[in-house]
Amino acid sequence: MTMIGFVVFGLVVGALARLIKPGRQRLGLLWTLLLGLAGSVIGGTVASALGTGDVFELNVLGAVVAIIAAVALIGVAESLAGRSRGRR
């Protein structure tokens, strides 16, 4: 059940990051989920390093860092996708 919760939280983090990031994003649901999961792992790792809990444990600091990391990852993904589309 922990992995299902982690995937759902990653999707929520990805959706929140897309809402926070200004402009239109051309990312599908799968990329939103993957970037949200990556943001969740980063947030959990930072929270764990600061001693607030385990990597997969939900806490406020980990959630905030996860959303910030997902916003940054979406920005990077957009810039990489824009570069590859611009070359064609």
NORCORSUL-V41392 format. One record per residue. N is the residue number from 1. PHI is phi as a letter, one per 30 degrees, with the letter a starting at -180 (NA if undefined). BURIAL is # if it has 24 or more other C-alpha atoms within 12 Angstrom, else .. D_FIRST is the distance of its C-alpha to the first C-alpha in Angstrom with 2 decimals. Layout:
BEGIN
N,PHI,BURIAL,D_FIRST
N,PHI,BURIAL,D_FIRST
END
This chain:
BEGIN
1,NA,.,0.00
2,d,.,3.81
3,d,.,5.54
4,d,.,5.27
5,d,.,6.31
6,d,#,8.65
7,d,#,10.09
8,d,.,10.74
9,d,#,12.27
10,d,#,14.23
11,d,#,15.60
12,d,#,16.64
13,d,#,18.24
14,d,#,20.02
15,d,#,21.29
16,d,#,22.54
17,d,#,24.20
18,d,#,25.95
19,d,.,27.17
20,d,.,28.45
21,d,.,30.17
22,d,.,33.55
23,i,.,34.90
24,c,.,33.58
25,c,#,30.90
26,c,.,31.06
27,c,#,27.48
28,d,.,25.42
29,d,.,21.88
30,d,.,20.73
31,d,#,22.60
32,d,#,21.32
33,d,#,17.69
34,d,#,18.75
35,d,#,20.87
36,d,#,18.32
37,d,#,15.85
38,d,#,18.89
39,d,#,19.81
40,d,#,16.46
41,d,#,16.91
42,d,#,20.51
43,d,#,19.80
44,d,#,17.38
45,d,#,20.00
46,d,#,22.82
47,d,#,21.25
48,d,#,20.52
49,d,.,24.09
50,d,.,25.44
51,i,.,23.79
52,c,.,21.69
53,l,.,18.36
54,d,.,16.00
55,d,#,15.42
56,c,#,11.72
57,c,#,12.64
58,d,#,13.58
59,b,#,17.31
60,d,.,20.35
61,d,#,22.11
62,d,#,19.27
63,d,#,18.78
64,d,#,22.56
65,d,#,22.97
66,d,#,20.20
67,d,#,22.09
68,d,#,25.40
69,d,#,24.30
70,d,#,23.01
71,d,#,26.39
72,d,#,28.22
73,d,#,26.35
74,d,#,27.11
75,d,#,30.71
76,d,.,30.94
77,d,.,29.50
78,d,#,32.01
79,d,.,34.88
80,d,.,34.14
81,d,.,33.85
82,d,.,37.05
83,d,.,38.92
84,d,.,38.10
85,d,.,39.08
86,d,.,42.24
87,d,.,43.52
88,d,.,43.66
END
